[in-house]
Structure formats: C-alpha cells, structure tokens
Amino acid sequence: MSYIESLGIKAKAAEKSIATASTLQKNNALKAISTALTENTNLIIEQNKLDLDNAAEAGMSKAMQDRLMLDEKRIKAIADSVLAIADMEDIIGSIDYGTIRPNGMRICKSRVPLGVIGIIYESRPNVTVDAATLCLKAGNVVILKGGKEAFNSNVCLVNIMRKAIESVGLPADVVQLVEDTSREATNELMRLNKYLDVLIPRGGAGLINAVIANATVPVIETGVGNCHVYVDDSADIEMAVEITNNAKTQRPSVCNAIESLLVHKDIAEHFLPKVKAKLDEHNVEIRGCEKTAQLLGDSVVLADENDFNTEFLDYIISVKVVDNIDEAIAHIGKYGTKHSECIVTKNLQNAEKFQREVDAAAVYVNVSTRFTDGEEFGFGAEIGISTQKLHARGPMGLKELTTVKYLINGNGQIR
C-alpha cells in the first residue's frame, strides 16, 4: 500500500462520522480550531518564518512572499473566519425542492456532502485552514496537498486543527495533509478515484493545467485570473484610476487582481498619464501597446502577445488602447480566463452590454475585481474561485461543497 493510498483509506474511514455529525458537533470542532489557532499564534509564526526564510533564499518575489507570510494579524483574521463559518447556517439536510406526484409519491431534493475532497494548492497557508474548515462544516473529509514552499506552515496548521477536531469527539482524519511534497505523490493523488470524490486545484495556470492533464478524479478548476479593467470613453477618470490601482496593487499576487488594462482611445490621452502616476507609487511595470508607449513615453515596455496572455501575479500590468467596447470585449474573450472582469463607465447601455457579453464568473461595473472573494460575497471563507461552469462557478462556499440526494417516500406505489 502506498502512502497516498493510506491517506485515502483513512479518509474513507472518517467519511461517515463527519457526514452524519450534528451541526453542534461540527460547530464545536470549528470553535475549537479557532481557539487553538489563536493559542498557538507564536508557534505558527515560528514555523512560517522557516518557510519565509527558505522563500527568500530561493529568490521568491516579494509579492509571492507576501502571499506566504503569516503574522499575528493574519492569524487572527483566519481564526475569526473559522468562527464565521461556525455561525453560518448548516445546509446539510436542507431541502432544495419538494413535490407530491399524482400517485401520492413524495419527492424531496436534499443537500448532502460531496464526500472526500482533495485540494491541491500553492503558497498561501491560509488556504489550509479555509479549505479544511469549509469542508468540515459541509460534512466532507479533506485531503490537503499544499506547495512545498509552505510546508512547515501547513504541517503546523494541520496538526493544530487535527488535535482540535479530535478534542470534540470527531475523527482527526477528517483533515489530512499530504506530507510527501514530490511530484509522484501529487500525480498519485490526482488518480485516487477509489477514495476521492472530487479534486480542486487552487493556484496558477501551471498547476491548474497539470491537474487537468493528469487527473482521473473529477476536477473543479479554480484560480487562474487573467483579469481586466476596461475604461470606457464615458468613465469617471478619478474613479477609473482608483479602481485600476486597487485592482492591481492592493494585493497583486492573488487571482482576482487585474493583469491587464484596456482603455478607450477617446479617453486614453487624459486617463493614461493619471493612472501611470498612481501605479508609479507602487513601481508597477507597464507593458503597453504602441499607442500606450506613444502617450506615456520610454518607461513603457512594448507589449507582445505573451504579455496579454500572462497572469503576472506581480507589480506588472499590460495595457492596450482599444477603438471601442466591442474591441475590449473581444480582447477579453481572447485572453481572459473567465474569472473576473470590470468596466468603468457612465454609459448604462455599455454597462449592460459588457455584463451581458463578457463570459466570466464575475463581471463588474464600476467596482474593483478584488471583491471576487467568498467572504466579500457573504459566503464566509472560500474553497476557491471556480472558472468553469460545472458544478460550481465563482466563489465556492458551503453550498458548492455539497451535492444533492433525492428522498422519495410513498405507501406501496409501483410502476
């Protein structure tokens, strides 16, 4: 028996206990996790520092190091988010739909857990807690496979959570971490059909594509965010500057940060210098089309096809001046990853056209794309942002971690 298979066996053994656990039991586990995270803040920071030191030595970008970092404030936010999940309604056993057929047969469509979920992700140790606690609340078992860059942080966090879960009488194996960081272990997890019900990759394009190419377990794609802001000719200039700056620089290493800026030709001469001045405060590198370079000068790197197709996750942005909204929508259709897209405009007709024609999980009018987030949408923490159309799309909260079961009752009906 391989190491990965042994995790699958333990996950299956724990599945019934968590699937049938009461709301009180699950909430007690979540509260115990929150308390334990707070009480072990110093230990978590100590283990996280090992990962940060390794990241700096390996030359990881500052933006990605920020993605990896845990401090007292972030740990408190994580612990608070766990309490928020405990406070949320338990949808397991809830009825989506019910009917009585002409023959007296009663049919109910009820929410049930997905089962055993595998999650493969990179860099961000907060995902370890978000994923584990959301899965627990939804009655699922989870096998976590974090990136080697966050190994020490993840081991620490999972050990804390497992002890907390066990302290309230639930099996610790409701949450497991793959501690083998090899590619072979990852590939085996992708093919663990006998034990996994679904696999959720959360990370950059390389990870997502590798999982799609190699997995035999059903996959929900999440995370890749080549997101855009399109500044229409009627846009409020100051609003457009603030939205662009926030969407690019507030946290550039996350999937809902923008990577590309599209600007209507009639507003470009007035808008681009203003947005450049704002982006310069954060030392953002601009890779622009020829028109952008003409307007902004030598500081602009001429963009090529690859720049418009890249999720930088860094202080870099591609910029293109477009003739009209149709060209902007076409550009997004060609290069976007169906994550989050924004138009800044005062034109109601253009706003409606953009939201109608752009194919993405979240389409914004005059709002930063940074709001594509489970907590910001009121779902609590999230398991990821699904960029596909089945079985979930957009921020994945508790409901997206469930499926349905039909419950049929009668008094002897036959067909």
C-alpha positions as CSV (number, residue, x, y, z in Angstrom):
1,M,0.0,0.0,0.0
2,S,1.4,3.4,-0.9
3,Y,1.5,6.4,1.4
4,I,-1.2,8.3,-0.7
5,E,-3.5,5.3,-0.7
6,S,-3.2,5.0,3.1
7,L,-4.5,8.6,3.3
8,G,-7.4,7.7,1.1
9,I,-8.2,4.7,3.3
10,K,-8.2,6.8,6.4
11,A,-10.3,9.5,4.7
12,K,-13.0,6.9,3.7
13,A,-13.0,5.6,7.3
14,A,-13.7,9.1,8.6
15,E,-16.3,9.9,6.0
16,K,-19.4,8.6,7.7
17,S,-18.6,10.3,11.0
18,I,-18.4,13.8,9.6
19,A,-21.2,13.3,7.1
20,T,-23.7,12.4,9.9
21,A,-22.3,14.7,12.5
22,S,-24.7,17.2,14.0
23,T,-24.5,20.9,13.5
24,L,-23.5,21.2,17.1
25,Q,-20.6,18.7,16.7
26,K,-19.3,20.5,13.6
27,N,-19.6,23.9,15.2
28,N,-17.8,22.8,18.3
29,A,-15.0,21.5,16.2
30,L,-14.7,24.8,14.4
31,K,-14.7,26.8,17.6
32,A,-12.0,24.5,19.0
33,I,-10.0,25.1,15.8
34,S,-10.4,28.9,16.1
35,T,-9.3,28.8,19.8
36,A,-6.3,26.5,19.1
37,L,-5.1,28.8,16.2
38,T,-5.2,31.8,18.5
39,E,-3.4,30.0,21.3
40,N,-0.7,28.7,19.0
41,T,0.0,32.0,17.2
42,N,3.6,32.1,18.2
43,L,4.2,28.5,17.1
44,I,2.6,29.2,13.7
45,I,4.7,32.4,13.2
46,E,7.8,30.5,14.1
47,Q,7.1,27.7,11.6
48,N,6.0,30.2,8.9
49,K,9.3,32.0,9.4
50,L,11.1,28.8,8.3
51,D,9.1,28.9,5.0
52,L,9.8,32.7,4.6
53,D,13.5,32.2,5.1
54,N,13.5,29.4,2.5
55,A,11.5,31.5,0.1
56,A,13.9,34.5,0.4
57,E,16.9,32.2,-0.1
58,A,15.2,30.7,-3.2
59,G,14.6,34.2,-4.7
60,M,10.8,34.2,-4.5
61,S,9.3,37.5,-5.5
62,K,8.2,40.0,-2.8
63,A,4.6,39.7,-3.9
64,M,4.7,35.9,-3.5
65,Q,6.5,36.1,-0.2
66,D,3.6,38.3,1.0
67,R,1.2,35.6,-0.2
68,L,3.1,33.1,2.0
69,M,3.5,35.3,5.1
70,L,1.5,34.8,8.4
71,D,1.7,37.3,11.2
72,E,-0.4,37.9,14.3
73,K,-3.0,40.0,12.4
74,R,-3.4,37.4,9.6
75,I,-3.7,34.5,12.1
76,K,-6.4,36.4,14.0
77,A,-8.2,37.0,10.7
78,I,-8.0,33.3,9.9
79,A,-9.3,32.3,13.4
80,D,-12.1,34.8,13.1
81,S,-13.1,33.4,9.7
82,V,-13.4,30.0,11.2
83,L,-15.8,31.4,13.8
84,A,-17.8,33.0,11.0
85,I,-18.1,29.6,9.3
86,A,-19.4,28.1,12.6
87,D,-22.0,30.9,12.7
88,M,-23.2,30.1,9.2
89,E,-26.4,28.0,8.6
90,D,-25.7,24.3,8.2
91,I,-27.2,23.4,4.8
92,I,-26.7,19.6,5.1
93,G,-30.1,18.0,5.2
94,S,-31.8,21.2,3.9
95,I,-34.5,20.7,1.2
96,D,-34.0,22.5,-2.1
97,Y,-37.2,21.2,-3.7
98,G,-40.2,19.1,-2.8
99,T,-43.2,17.8,-4.7
100,I,-46.0,15.3,-4.4
101,R,-46.7,13.4,-7.6
102,P,-50.2,12.5,-8.8
103,N,-49.7,8.9,-7.5
104,G,-49.0,10.3,-4.0
105,M,-45.3,9.7,-4.1
106,R,-43.4,12.4,-2.2
107,I,-40.1,13.6,-3.6
108,C,-37.6,15.8,-1.8
109,K,-34.2,17.1,-3.1
110,S,-31.9,17.3,-0.1
111,R,-28.4,18.7,0.4
112,V,-25.7,16.2,1.2
113,P,-21.8,16.3,1.4
114,L,-19.7,15.7,-1.6
115,G,-17.7,13.1,0.3
116,V,-13.9,13.1,0.2
117,I,-12.4,16.1,-1.4
118,G,-8.8,16.5,-2.5
119,I,-7.4,20.0,-2.7
120,I,-4.0,20.9,-4.4
121,Y,-2.8,24.4,-3.8
122,E,0.2,26.7,-3.7
123,S,1.9,29.2,-1.4
124,R,-0.9,30.5,0.7
125,P,-1.1,28.7,4.1
126,N,-4.4,30.5,5.0
127,V,-6.0,28.2,2.3
128,T,-5.0,25.2,4.5
129,V,-7.4,26.5,7.2
130,D,-10.1,27.9,4.9
131,A,-10.3,24.6,2.9
132,A,-10.3,22.4,5.9
133,T,-12.9,24.3,7.9
134,L,-15.3,24.8,5.0
135,C,-15.1,21.1,4.1
136,L,-15.8,20.2,7.7
137,K,-18.8,22.4,8.0
138,A,-20.2,20.9,4.8
139,G,-19.7,17.4,6.2
140,N,-16.8,16.5,4.0
141,V,-13.4,14.8,4.6
142,V,-10.5,16.7,3.0
143,I,-7.0,15.6,1.9
144,L,-4.8,18.7,1.5
145,K,-1.8,18.9,-0.8
146,G,-0.1,22.3,-0.2
147,G,3.0,23.6,-2.0
148,K,6.5,22.8,-0.6
149,E,7.1,26.5,-0.2
150,A,4.6,26.5,2.7
151,F,5.4,23.0,4.0
152,N,6.3,24.0,7.6
153,S,3.4,26.3,8.0
154,N,0.9,23.7,6.6
155,V,2.2,20.9,8.8
156,C,1.8,23.1,11.9
157,L,-1.7,24.3,11.0
158,V,-3.0,20.8,10.2
159,N,-1.6,19.3,13.4
160,I,-3.3,22.1,15.4
161,M,-6.6,21.5,13.6
162,R,-6.5,17.7,13.9
163,K,-6.0,17.9,17.7
164,A,-8.8,20.4,18.0
165,I,-11.2,18.2,15.9
166,E,-10.3,15.1,18.0
167,S,-10.8,17.1,21.2
168,V,-14.6,17.3,20.5
169,G,-15.0,13.7,19.6
170,L,-14.7,13.7,15.8
171,P,-12.0,11.7,14.0
172,A,-8.8,13.7,13.3
173,D,-8.6,12.1,9.8
174,V,-11.5,14.4,8.7
175,V,-8.5,16.6,7.8
176,Q,-5.2,15.2,6.4
177,L,-2.2,16.7,4.8
178,V,0.0,15.1,2.2
179,E,3.4,15.5,3.7
180,D,5.2,14.0,0.7
181,T,6.0,17.0,-1.5
182,S,7.2,15.0,-4.5
183,R,5.6,15.2,-7.9
184,E,4.9,11.5,-7.8
185,A,2.7,11.9,-4.7
186,T,0.8,14.7,-6.4
187,N,0.2,12.6,-9.5
188,E,-1.0,9.7,-7.4
189,L,-3.4,11.9,-5.6
190,M,-4.8,13.0,-8.9
191,R,-5.7,9.4,-9.7
192,L,-7.1,8.4,-6.4
193,N,-10.5,7.6,-7.8
194,K,-11.3,4.8,-5.4
195,Y,-11.2,7.3,-2.5
196,L,-11.6,10.8,-3.8
197,D,-15.0,12.2,-5.0
198,V,-13.6,15.4,-6.4
199,L,-10.3,17.2,-6.8
200,I,-10.0,21.0,-6.5
201,P,-6.7,22.6,-7.7
202,R,-6.1,26.2,-6.5
203,G,-3.2,28.1,-7.9
204,G,-1.5,29.4,-11.0
205,A,-2.0,28.3,-14.6
206,G,0.8,25.7,-14.4
207,L,-0.8,23.9,-11.5
208,I,-4.3,24.0,-13.0
209,N,-3.2,22.8,-16.4
210,A,-1.2,20.0,-14.8
211,V,-4.1,18.7,-12.9
212,I,-6.5,18.9,-15.8
213,A,-4.0,17.0,-18.0
214,N,-3.2,14.3,-15.4
215,A,-6.2,13.8,-13.1
216,T,-8.7,10.9,-13.5
217,V,-10.7,12.2,-10.5
218,P,-13.4,14.7,-11.4
219,V,-11.9,18.2,-11.2
220,I,-13.3,21.7,-10.4
221,E,-11.0,24.3,-12.0
222,T,-10.2,27.3,-9.8
223,G,-7.9,30.2,-9.5
224,V,-6.3,31.3,-12.8
225,G,-7.1,35.0,-13.1
226,N,-6.0,36.9,-16.1
227,C,-8.4,39.7,-15.2
228,H,-9.1,43.1,-16.9
229,V,-10.4,46.6,-16.3
230,Y,-11.8,48.3,-19.4
231,V,-12.0,52.1,-19.1
232,D,-14.9,53.2,-21.4
233,D,-14.9,56.6,-23.1
234,S,-17.6,57.9,-20.6
235,A,-15.7,56.8,-17.5
236,D,-15.2,59.0,-14.4
237,I,-11.4,59.5,-14.7
238,E,-10.7,59.6,-11.0
239,M,-12.9,56.5,-10.3
240,A,-11.1,54.6,-13.1
241,V,-7.7,55.5,-11.6
242,E,-8.7,54.3,-8.2
243,I,-10.3,51.1,-9.4
244,T,-7.3,50.2,-11.6
245,N,-4.8,51.0,-8.8
246,N,-6.7,49.0,-6.2
247,A,-7.3,46.0,-8.6
248,K,-3.6,45.9,-9.5
249,T,-1.7,46.9,-6.4
250,Q,-3.8,46.2,-3.3
251,R,-2.5,42.6,-3.4
252,P,-1.1,41.7,-6.8
253,S,-0.3,38.0,-6.0
254,V,-3.9,36.9,-5.8
255,C,-6.2,35.6,-8.6
256,N,-8.7,38.5,-8.5
257,A,-6.1,41.1,-9.1
258,I,-6.1,42.6,-12.6
259,E,-3.3,41.8,-15.1
260,S,-4.4,43.9,-18.0
261,L,-5.9,47.4,-18.6
262,L,-7.9,48.3,-21.7
263,V,-8.6,52.0,-22.4
264,H,-10.9,53.6,-25.0
265,K,-8.9,55.6,-27.5
266,D,-11.0,58.8,-26.8
267,I,-10.1,58.9,-23.1
268,A,-6.6,57.4,-23.3
269,E,-4.6,60.7,-23.6
270,H,-6.3,62.1,-20.5
271,F,-6.5,58.9,-18.4
272,L,-3.2,57.1,-19.0
273,P,-0.9,59.7,-17.5
274,K,-3.0,59.8,-14.4
275,V,-3.2,56.1,-13.9
276,K,0.6,55.8,-14.6
277,A,1.3,58.3,-11.9
278,K,-0.7,56.3,-9.4
279,L,0.9,53.0,-10.5
280,D,4.3,54.5,-10.3
281,E,3.8,54.9,-6.5
282,H,4.0,51.1,-6.4
283,N,6.7,50.7,-9.0
284,V,4.3,48.9,-11.4
285,E,6.0,48.0,-14.7
286,I,3.8,48.9,-17.7
287,R,3.9,46.7,-20.8
288,G,1.8,48.5,-23.3
289,C,0.8,48.6,-27.0
290,E,2.3,51.2,-29.4
291,K,-0.3,53.8,-28.6
292,T,0.3,53.4,-24.9
293,A,4.0,53.9,-25.4
294,Q,3.4,57.0,-27.6
295,L,1.3,58.5,-24.8
296,L,3.4,57.5,-21.8
297,G,7.0,57.5,-23.2
298,D,10.1,55.4,-22.8
299,S,9.2,54.0,-19.4
300,V,6.7,51.7,-21.2
301,V,7.9,48.3,-22.3
302,L,6.3,47.4,-25.7
303,A,3.9,44.5,-25.0
304,D,3.9,41.3,-27.1
305,E,1.3,38.6,-27.4
306,N,2.6,36.8,-24.4
307,D,2.2,39.8,-22.1
308,F,-1.6,40.0,-22.8
309,N,-1.8,36.3,-22.1
310,T,0.1,36.2,-18.8
311,E,-1.1,36.1,-15.2
312,F,1.8,38.1,-13.7
313,L,0.8,37.9,-10.0
314,D,3.3,40.7,-9.6
315,Y,3.7,44.5,-10.0
316,I,3.4,44.3,-13.8
317,I,0.4,45.3,-16.0
318,S,-0.3,45.0,-19.7
319,V,-2.1,48.0,-21.3
320,K,-3.9,48.3,-24.6
321,V,-5.7,51.2,-26.2
322,V,-8.9,50.0,-28.0
323,D,-11.2,51.6,-30.5
324,N,-14.4,50.7,-28.8
325,I,-16.2,48.5,-26.3
326,D,-16.5,45.7,-28.9
327,E,-12.8,45.5,-29.3
328,A,-12.4,45.4,-25.5
329,I,-14.9,42.6,-25.2
330,A,-13.2,40.7,-28.0
331,H,-9.8,41.1,-26.3
332,I,-11.1,39.8,-23.0
333,G,-12.7,36.9,-24.9
334,K,-9.3,36.0,-26.4
335,Y,-7.1,36.4,-23.4
336,G,-9.3,36.3,-20.3
337,T,-9.6,33.2,-18.1
338,K,-13.3,33.6,-17.3
339,H,-12.5,34.8,-13.7
340,S,-13.3,38.5,-13.0
341,E,-13.7,41.4,-15.5
342,C,-14.6,45.1,-15.0
343,I,-15.9,48.0,-17.0
344,V,-15.7,51.6,-15.7
345,T,-18.4,53.6,-17.4
346,K,-21.2,56.1,-17.0
347,N,-23.0,54.7,-20.0
348,L,-25.8,52.3,-18.8
349,Q,-26.1,50.7,-22.3
350,N,-22.4,49.9,-22.4
351,A,-22.5,48.6,-18.8
352,E,-25.4,46.2,-19.6
353,K,-23.7,45.2,-22.9
354,F,-20.4,44.4,-21.0
355,Q,-22.2,42.3,-18.4
356,R,-24.2,40.5,-21.0
357,E,-21.5,39.7,-23.4
358,V,-18.4,39.1,-21.2
359,D,-18.1,35.4,-20.3
360,A,-16.7,35.3,-16.8
361,A,-17.6,34.1,-13.3
362,A,-17.9,37.7,-12.0
363,V,-18.5,40.8,-14.2
364,Y,-18.3,44.2,-12.5
365,V,-19.5,47.7,-13.4
366,N,-17.5,50.4,-11.6
367,V,-16.2,48.0,-8.9
368,S,-12.7,46.6,-8.3
369,T,-12.3,43.0,-9.2
370,R,-10.7,42.4,-5.8
371,F,-14.2,41.8,-4.4
372,T,-14.4,38.3,-6.1
373,D,-14.0,36.5,-2.8
374,G,-16.2,34.3,-0.7
375,E,-16.0,36.4,2.4
376,E,-16.7,39.6,0.4
377,F,-19.7,37.9,-1.2
378,G,-21.1,36.9,2.2
379,F,-20.2,33.2,1.8
380,G,-17.7,33.1,4.7
381,A,-14.3,31.8,3.6
382,E,-14.0,30.2,0.2
383,I,-12.5,27.0,-1.2
384,G,-11.5,28.8,-4.4
385,I,-12.9,30.7,-7.3
386,S,-14.3,28.3,-9.9
387,T,-13.7,29.5,-13.5
388,Q,-15.7,26.7,-15.1
389,K,-19.5,26.2,-15.4
390,L,-19.9,22.8,-13.7
391,H,-20.6,22.0,-11.0
392,A,-19.9,25.4,-9.5
393,R,-18.9,28.9,-10.7
394,G,-17.4,31.9,-8.9
395,P,-16.5,31.9,-5.2
396,M,-17.1,28.4,-3.8
397,G,-18.7,28.5,-0.3
398,L,-20.6,25.9,1.7
399,K,-23.3,25.2,-0.9
400,E,-20.7,24.5,-3.6
401,L,-19.2,21.8,-1.4
402,T,-22.4,19.8,-1.4
403,T,-24.4,17.8,-3.8
404,V,-28.0,16.5,-3.7
405,K,-29.8,13.4,-2.8
406,Y,-33.4,12.7,-3.8
407,L,-35.5,11.3,-1.0
408,I,-38.7,9.5,-2.1
409,N,-41.5,8.3,0.2
410,G,-44.7,6.5,-0.6
411,N,-47.2,3.9,0.5
412,G,-46.6,1.0,-1.9
413,Q,-46.6,2.7,-5.3
414,I,-45.4,0.5,-8.1
415,R,-44.8,1.4,-11.8
